[in-house]
C-alpha cells in the first residue's frame, strides 16, 4: 500500500462537501503555499482545492522564516479558500485551523495545545505550524491560502540541531507511527466543519472555545516580541475576534493581532 498523500489514498477517509475534493499531489515543490497562490489565481473553481507535497525545498513560516521538513514523513499542505469575506476576518481562519488541528491531534491520544496564534505544541515543543496568507482587493478577500505543516513521523535525528529544543514530531512525543493519510483527512474534515460553522452559521465561537480550552499561553507569563523588542506580559484572554489580550507590568492591556507578533515563554519556546 502506498504511503503517499495522493487523493486516492486520502479520499476514503474524507467526509467533506468540498474541501479536498480536488487534491493536487507533488513529490517535491518549493512551497505548497506559493504553488497554491498560482493555482488560486489561475483556476477560478479552485475553492477547496488542497495541494500536498512530500517535500518542500523552500518551505516558509511567518515573517520570512523557514519551515524545515523531511521528505515523505510529514504533512505539508495548503488549502485554497475563496470565501465572500472581508480582509479583517481572515485572521480568524488561523484560529479555526488551530482548533481543527488540536482536535485531530487529540483524537490520536496526544495532549496537544495551541500556542497562539499559529502553532500546535506537544510537551512544549512545536509539532505543527500554520501559515495563513491572503490576497485581497479593496479590503475584500480574493483568496486565502491556509498552509499547514505537521511534523508527523520524523525521528529526533531528523530535526535540525538548531531546532532540537523547540521542535518535535507526533511520533517522537507519542512513540507511535501515525497514518499520514488518515490524519490529513481528519484535519481537512475538522477544518471544513469549523469553517462552515463560521461561514454559514456565523459561529466563530465554537472554534474560539477550543482555542481557549487548549491554549498554551492563557494565564501564563509570556514575552511579546514585536520588531526585535521584547516585552513581558500576562496572557489574559483570547477575545471574540481571536486576538490575544495581554496585560503588561504597568497593568496596561493590549490587543495583539497575529500578524507581527511572536510569543515566547519565560525561559524557552513556551
Ligand atoms: P513562530 O510562530 O515560532 O514565531 P513561525 O510560525 O514563523 O514562527 O514558524 C517558523 C519557525 O518555526 C522557524 O523560524 C523555526 O524556528 C521553526 N521551524 C521551522 N521548521 C520547523 C518544523 N518543521 N517544526 C517545528 N518548528 C520549525
Boltz pocket constraint, residues with backbone or C-beta under 6 A from the ligand:
constraints:
  - pocket:
      binder: B
      contacts: [[A, 60], [A, 61], [A, 62], [A, 63], [A, 65], [A, 66], [A, 67], [A, 68], [A, 69], [A, 118], [A, 119], [A, 126], [A, 127], [A, 128], [A, 129], [A, 130], [A, 149], [A, 151], [A, 163], [A, 166], [A, 167], [A, 168], [A, 261], [A, 262], [A, 263]]
      max_distance: 6.0
